[in-house]
Amino acid sequence: MPLSSQSPQVRAVNATAMQGGPGEPVLQSQRIFRALMEAMARPGRVMPLATDTLPPMPLTPLSATVLFTLADANTPVWLDEGLMSEPTVADWLTFHIGAPIVEDPVFANFAVISDWSAAPSLELFSKGDQDYPDQSATLIVQVESLKEGSGWELQGPGIKDRHLLAVEPLAPLFVDQWRANHALFPRGVDILFVAPDAVAGLPRTTAITALDAGNGGH
């Protein structure tokens, strides 16, 4: 359809999707990529990050930049209900990243969750298989805050003895789900928690113990 015959509303949606990409995208992606690799190598460490990306809400700027860094036209992305309810989010991701948006989470390489307190079960996402465990999904979970020193006790590769991480808000029964995911190694999903100004990694190799009943367990 020629642009001149489109409605003003359609033109506005397209214009919004074309705006808000990261400045100096190559340099910013390199910086973000190094931070993400460090976050996954040192589970639970809060890595401060900043970005000038301005995607449509409720996709947060840092989540958008993480996707911009990791995803491409060959990595299907699943969006939760809150993100799919705003059509310009999918338009923005398609324009700036080229990643296809899938309806079924099992087909996604990356999943973005905007409401962690209502997050779907980890069982719904691809966990790879024994021959290709790297084909599992990575969940990009938007949270309000990440703090070290309280909350979950983390243990595993990349952690000396133990590390404490508090994530707010929390998904009900997440710790139980994570124990099941951890037991599937080498299969299983990985998680990147994304606060407004920081990220923290939770690879499938990490074990979680909830230090209190209100921190994502029963």
Secondary structure, DSSP 8 states (H G I E B T S, - for coil): --GGGS-HHHHHHHHHHHS---SSHHHHHHHHHHHHHHHHHSTT--EE--------TTS-HHHHHHHHHH--TTS-EEE-HHHHTSHHHHHHHHHHT---B-SSGGG-SEEEES-GGG---GGGS----SS-GGGS-EEEEE-SEEEEEEEEEEESTT-SS-EEEEEES--TTHHHHHHHHHHTTTS--EEEEEETTEEEEE-TT-EEEESSTTSS--
